[in-house]
């Protein structure tokens, strides 16, 4: 339960994955992290340091390896091909981040929410998005995208 000036309400984060995605990619995974009572500000030094250290560790992990050998990168390429063949061969956001790290172009801290989502994206090799559950209208829907998009994330608003 969330308490705000005497008002009590329940935070809830609901996700819906479109059958069109699950039918084509039965192993499609999504994760969610729900935080309560947080304030988005500049990242604390500890988070900045962990993000940098983790990127440096990944730099050494991939120094002698091709990203095409990374199973998560292969999974995204396969997912792109399954969801929309016109996206075959395109880089995912994850692959772009890993390519930058491989070239020692590390992401710079932005704020506590973005930095945390980037850290989890790199740690678990999946996209991590940030939502304020109090402002969501209905579930977050994960659906095949329209022209120029592979997947869309949206709520009822």
C-alpha positions as CSV (number, residue, x, y, z in Angstrom):
1,X,0.0,0.0,0.0
2,X,1.2,3.5,-0.7
3,X,0.5,6.3,1.7
4,X,0.4,9.9,0.5
5,X,-0.8,12.6,2.9
6,X,-3.2,10.2,4.6
7,X,-4.6,8.7,1.4
8,X,-3.9,5.0,1.0
9,X,-3.9,3.3,-2.4
10,X,-2.3,0.2,-3.9
11,X,0.4,0.5,-6.6
12,X,-0.1,-2.0,-9.3
13,X,1.9,-2.7,-12.5
14,X,0.1,-4.9,-15.0
15,X,1.7,-6.1,-18.2
16,X,0.0,-7.6,-21.3
17,X,2.0,-9.3,-24.0
18,X,0.0,-9.4,-27.3
19,X,-0.8,-12.9,-28.5
20,X,0.8,-11.9,-31.9
21,X,4.1,-11.7,-30.1
22,X,3.7,-14.9,-28.0
23,X,2.5,-16.9,-31.0
24,X,5.7,-16.0,-32.9
25,X,8.1,-16.1,-30.0
26,X,6.8,-18.4,-27.3
27,X,9.9,-17.8,-25.2
28,X,9.5,-14.0,-25.2
29,X,10.4,-12.7,-21.8
30,X,9.6,-9.5,-20.0
31,X,10.5,-8.3,-16.5
32,X,9.2,-5.5,-14.3
33,X,10.6,-3.8,-11.2
34,X,8.1,-1.9,-9.1
35,X,9.4,0.7,-6.7
36,X,7.5,2.7,-4.2
37,X,8.2,6.1,-2.7
38,X,11.2,6.9,-4.9
39,X,12.4,10.3,-6.2
40,X,14.2,10.6,-9.5
41,X,17.2,12.8,-9.0
42,X,20.8,12.8,-10.0
43,X,22.3,9.4,-9.4
44,X,24.0,8.7,-6.1
45,X,27.7,8.2,-6.5
46,X,27.4,4.6,-5.7
47,X,25.1,4.0,-8.7
48,X,27.3,6.0,-11.0
49,X,30.3,4.0,-9.8
50,X,28.6,0.6,-10.2
51,X,27.3,1.5,-13.7
52,X,30.8,2.6,-14.8
53,X,32.5,-0.4,-13.2
54,X,30.0,-2.8,-14.8
55,X,30.5,-1.3,-18.2
56,X,34.3,-1.6,-17.8
57,X,33.8,-5.2,-16.8
58,X,31.7,-5.8,-19.9
59,X,34.4,-4.1,-22.0
60,X,36.9,-6.8,-20.9
61,X,34.3,-9.6,-21.3
62,X,33.7,-8.6,-25.0
63,X,37.3,-7.6,-25.8
64,X,38.0,-10.9,-27.6
65,X,34.5,-11.9,-28.5
66,X,32.1,-10.9,-31.2
67,X,28.7,-9.6,-30.1
68,X,27.1,-11.9,-32.7
69,X,28.2,-14.8,-30.4
70,X,26.2,-13.4,-27.5
71,X,23.1,-15.4,-27.0
72,X,20.9,-12.4,-26.1
73,X,22.0,-10.6,-29.3
74,X,21.1,-13.7,-31.3
75,X,17.7,-13.9,-29.5
76,X,16.9,-10.3,-30.4
77,X,17.9,-10.9,-34.1
78,X,15.7,-14.0,-34.2
79,X,12.8,-12.0,-32.5
80,X,13.2,-9.2,-35.0
81,X,13.1,-11.7,-37.9
82,X,10.0,-13.4,-36.4
83,X,8.1,-10.3,-35.7
84,X,8.8,-8.4,-38.8
85,X,11.2,-9.7,-41.5
86,X,12.0,-6.2,-42.7
87,X,13.9,-5.7,-39.4
88,X,16.2,-8.7,-40.1
89,X,19.8,-7.6,-39.6
90,X,19.0,-4.5,-37.6
91,X,20.7,-3.8,-34.3
92,X,18.7,-3.8,-31.1
93,X,19.2,-1.1,-28.5
94,X,21.0,-3.7,-26.4
95,X,23.4,-4.4,-29.2
96,X,24.1,-0.7,-29.7
97,X,24.9,-0.3,-26.0
98,X,27.2,-3.3,-26.1
99,X,28.9,-2.0,-29.3
100,X,29.5,1.4,-27.6
101,X,30.9,-0.4,-24.5
102,X,33.2,-2.5,-26.7
103,X,34.5,0.7,-28.2
104,X,34.9,2.2,-24.7
105,X,32.1,4.7,-25.2
106,X,30.5,4.2,-21.9
107,X,27.1,5.7,-21.1
108,X,27.3,8.7,-18.9
109,X,25.1,9.1,-15.8
110,X,21.8,10.9,-16.5
111,X,19.5,10.4,-13.5
112,X,18.7,7.7,-11.0
113,X,15.9,6.2,-13.0
114,X,17.7,6.1,-16.4
115,X,20.9,4.9,-14.8
116,X,19.2,2.1,-13.0
117,X,17.3,1.0,-16.1
118,X,20.5,1.0,-18.1
119,X,22.2,-1.1,-15.4
120,X,19.4,-3.7,-15.3
121,X,19.3,-3.7,-19.2
122,X,23.0,-4.5,-19.3
123,X,22.9,-6.9,-16.4
124,X,20.0,-9.0,-17.7
125,X,20.4,-8.2,-21.4
126,X,16.8,-7.2,-21.9
127,X,15.1,-3.9,-22.3
128,X,14.1,-2.2,-19.0
129,X,11.6,0.6,-19.1
130,X,10.6,3.1,-16.5
131,X,7.0,3.9,-15.6
132,X,5.4,5.8,-12.8
133,X,2.7,3.3,-11.8
134,X,0.5,6.1,-10.3
135,X,0.2,7.7,-13.7
136,X,-0.5,4.6,-15.7
137,X,-4.0,4.1,-17.2
138,X,-4.6,0.4,-17.5
139,X,-1.9,-2.2,-18.2
140,X,1.3,-1.7,-20.1
141,X,0.7,-3.3,-23.5
142,X,3.5,-4.9,-25.4
143,X,2.5,-5.3,-29.0
144,X,4.0,-5.6,-32.5
145,X,4.9,-2.1,-33.7
146,X,3.7,-0.2,-36.7
147,X,5.8,1.0,-39.6
148,X,9.3,1.7,-38.4
149,X,8.8,0.0,-35.0
150,X,9.4,-3.6,-34.0
151,X,7.6,-3.5,-30.6
152,X,5.6,-0.9,-28.9
153,X,5.0,-0.4,-25.2
154,X,1.9,1.7,-24.2
155,X,-0.8,2.1,-21.7
156,X,-4.5,3.1,-22.3
157,X,-3.6,6.8,-22.3
